[in-house]
C-alpha cells in the first residue's frame, strides 16, 4: 500500500503459528546458571553512584502534597518547589519525628502537619536534603549512607528515545525479594516463551555476554498481538548499573524503544523479610508517520501499557520471590 507521499506502507504484523506449549524447544541447557550468575556479578560491580529510583516523574506532580517512599530502610520525602523543581530529604521530621509524607506543601514549602516546621529544601533544624534527579520519566534520589559506594553527580540513566518522539509509561510493583533477584530474572531471557506464553512466541537467544565490552543478551522474539498475529523484533538486554536492566529494541517495529527495569530495595540491607519495588519504564518510539497519533493518545495508552507490564510482572515477581526464598534457605541450585 502506498501512502499520500509515495511511501510504501508495510504492516509490522506477521502471522505465526505457535507450537503447543509443551512442544516448544527446551531452553534449560542454554540458560546456564554460571552464565546468568556471571552477568549478575558484573552488573553488581558497576557503579550506581548511590542513586535509587523512587518513582515516576508524573507521580510527583502535585504541588500541594509531598510524595513519600522508604528506600533501603530510609524514609524519604519529595516535593515540588514553586518552580516545579524537586526537593528531597529525610521523611522524618527532625523536631519530633512526624512522617513528612503526610504533611502539606504550601507555595513550594513543606509544612510539617504536627507543629508547622517549614522546610524549603535547604538544611534546617538538623534536616539535610538529599540529592535528587528528575530525568523526565523517573525520579532518582541519592542516598550515600545506604549505597555506601562512591557518589556520582548524576544517576546512570539509560539512553532513551527523545522525549518529544516517544510515549512513556511507568509500572510499579512490590515483591518479597532483594534487587538481585529482580535483576537475575531479567538476565534470564530464556524463560520468556515458556513462562509467558501469552505474550511471547519463539523467543531465541542469539547472543550472550562476551565480557565487559560486550555484556548483553541479544534475543529474537515475536510479541503476541491477537490470535496468530505477532510483531517480531530483535532486542538486547544489558545491565548498566547494579539495580537496572534495560531492553533496547534494536531491529523491527519500534526500533529504538526501551524497557527499563529498576529494582529499588525498600527494606534495609540484610532484612529478614526484604521487599523490593520494581519500577519499570516503557519508552516506546516508532518512525511510522501514524505514531504521532499514538503520542497524542498517550493518556489513553499509558494504562494499557501499565496493564501489559503488570501481567508480566505478576509472573516475574513470583520468579524473583521464589529465587530469594531458595537463596535465603541455602537451597538455590544456581
N, C-alpha and C positions, 0 to 999 in steps of 0.2 A: 504494500500500500504506500502511495506517495503523498506526502503532506503538502500544505499550501506553498511551501518554499522549495519544492522539488526534492526534499529529503525523503529517503525511503524509511518508512516506519516498520520496525520489526517488534514483535511481541517478545517479552522476556520469558513467557510461559512455555513450558515444554510438557509433553505427555510422556509419563514414565510409569511403567507397571512395576510396583514394588513387590519383591518376593514376600511370601508369608514370613512373619516374624521369625519363626523357628527355622526357616530355610536360609536366613542370612549367613554370610561367611563369618565364622567366628573371628573375633579380633583379639582374644586374650593373649595369643602368642606375641603379637606386635606390641601390645600395651605392656611392655616390660617394666616391672616395678623399679628397676635400677635407673631406667631412662627417665621416668617421671620424677623419681627422687633426685636425680642429678639436676634436672631443670628447676625443681623446687629449691634445692640447695643454692644454686646460682642466683635465683631470684631473691632469696633471703639475704644474700651477701651484698646486694646492691643498696646504695644509699637511699633512704627515704627523706632525709633532712628533717625527720621527726614530724612530718606532716601527715594528717589524718583527714579523710573525707568525712564531713559531718552531715551532708545532705544536699538537696538540690537548691540551686540559686533561687528559683522561684518559690521554694518553700519558705525562705526567709525574706519575704517581700512585705509583710505587714509593717507599717510604720508605727503602730501603737502597741504592738506586742513583741516580746522577745521570743527567741527560739532556744530551747534547751536540749542538750544531749549529753549523756555520760559517755566519755571516751577513755578507754584504758583505765576505768575506775575513777576518772576525774570528771567532776561536774563542770560543764562548760555552758556559758550563756552567750548568745549572739544577738545582735540587733542592728537595725539600720539607723545611721545618723541622718540628720536633716537633708544632707545632700545625696543620700542613698548609699553611701559607702558603708562598709561593715565595721562593726566593733565586736570584740570578743574578749572573754576573760573568765575567771573562775565563776562557777554558778552558785557559790556560797557567799552570802553577804558577809563582809568582814566585821560587821557590827555584832550581830547575834545569830548569824547562821541561817538567815531566811533563804528559801530557794528562789533565786533571782529569776528563774524561768517563769514564775508565777506573777512577776511584777509587771509594771507598765512602762511604756516608752512615751514620753511627752516631749515633743519638739526635738527629738533626737537624743534625749537624755533618759537613761534608765533610772526609774524611781522605785526604790525598794518598797514593797507594799506593807512591810512591818513597821518601819519607822521613818520612811521617806529619805533615806540616804540617796543622794543623787550621784550617778556615775555618768560621765560624758565620754568614757572610753579611755581616759588617761588615768595614771596612777592616783589613787585616793584612799586614805584610811587603811592602808595595808593591802588594798586591792590592786593587782598588777595586770595589765592587759596581756593577752596572748596575740602573737602574730596571726593574721587571718588573710586568706586569699580567695577571691571570687573569680573563677575563670570563665564565667558566663553561663556555665552549665551546672557546675558543682562548687560547693564551698568547702574550703580546707582550713584547718586550724593547726598551728604548730605547738606541740607540747614537748618541750625539750626534756623535762624531767621524766616523762613517761617513755619517750622514744629512746633516750639515752645515747644517741649517736651524734655525730657532727651535724650541726644545724645548717640548712640551706636557706638562702634568701627566699626562694620560691619552691613550690612543690614540683614533682616530676609529672607534669601534665602531658598526656599522650597527644600526638599530632592528630588534629581533627579537621573535618571539612570546615570551610569558612562559615561563620555564624549566619551570614545572610543567604547562604545557599543550602541550608540543612534544616531538618526537623529533628528536635531532640526530645527525649522523654526519659524520666528517671524513675526507676522502681526500687523500693527498699523492702527488705525482709530481714528477719532476725532468726538466728538458729543457735542451738546449743553446741557450739564447737569453737575452735580457735581459727584465726585468719588463715593459718597454713592449710587447714582442711578445705577451706573455700578455694584457695589458690590451687591446691592439688587437684581439685575437681576440674578446674578449667584447664589444667595442664595435662589432662587425660582426655584428648578429643576422641579416642577410640570408642568411648561409651555412647556416642551420640545416637546412632541408628538403633542400637539395642535398648538403651534406656529411655529414649524419647522417640519412639516410632511414629507418634502422631505428628511430629514436627520435621523429622529428617529422613531422607531416603538416600541409600547408597553412599554414606559417608566413608571416604577413603583418605587415610593419612598418606600424603605423597612426599613429605619432607619432615625430618626430625632434627632436633638441635645438633649442631656440629661444634659447639663451644661458644665462647663469649661473642665471637664475631658473627656467628650465625646461630642464634639461640632461639629459634622459633619452630613451631609445628605448623606445617602447611597442609591444608585439607582441601579436598574437593567434595562438595556436598550439594544436595538439592533440598531446598526448603519446600515443604508441602504447602500448597495453597488451598486446593479443594479437590477431592477425588484423586484422579491421576495427574492433575496439573501441579507442576513443580517449577521452581526457579533455581537453576543450577548456578553455583558461584564457586570461586576459589577464595580461601581465606587463610590468614596466618595469625597464629596465637603467639604473643610474646608477653614477657613479664618485665616491665621497665623498672619496677621497684618491688619491695617485699610484699606489699599488700594489694597489688594491682595486676590484673591480666587483661590484655587488650586483644580483641579480634579485629583485624583490619581486613575488609573485603578488598582483595587485590584484582579480581577479574570477575566479569559477569555483571549482572544487574546490581546497581548500587555500588559500583567500584568506588573506593574512597571512603565509604561509610565505616564507622567503627562502633564496636560494642565494648564498653569499658566496665569491667567488674572490679569493684573496690571492696576490700574486706576490712571493716573497721572494728577493732575489739571494743566491746562495751565494758567488759569487766577487766580488772587489774590482771597483769601477768601472773600465771600460776593459780588462778582461781579454781576452786574445786568444781564449780559449775560454770564454765566460761560461756559467754554469749557474744556473738559476733553479728554485726549488721552487714548485710550485703547491699551495697548501693551500686546499682547497675545503670549506667547511662548509655542509651542508644542514640547515636548521632547519625541520622540517615541522610544520604545525599544521592543525587542522580543527575546525569547530564541530559535527561529527557526533557523536552520542552514542557510536557504536562506536569513536571514536578513542581512548577510554580504554583499550581492549584493545590498540590499537597501542602506546600508551605502555608498557603492561605488558610487551609483547613486544619492547621496544626492543633488548635484546641480540641477538635473532634478526634484527631488521630492519636493524640497522646494517651488517652485512656485505653485505646485499643492496643497500643504498643506496650503499655504497662501490663495489660492483661496477658498478652503473649509472654512477656518476661516472667510474670507471676506463675504461669503454668509450668514453665521450665524449671523455675527455682523451687517450686513445690517438691519436685523430684530431686534436684541437685542439692538442696539443703538436707534432704534425707540421706543422700550420699555423704555429704560432709559431716553430718551428725554421727552417722554410723562409723565413719573413719575415726572421728575423735573418740567415740566410745571404745573402739578396739585399741586405739593408741593408749588411752588413759588406763587401760587394764592390762597392758602388755600383750595383747592378742593380735595386733595388726600384723598381717603376714608380709606386708611390703617393706 
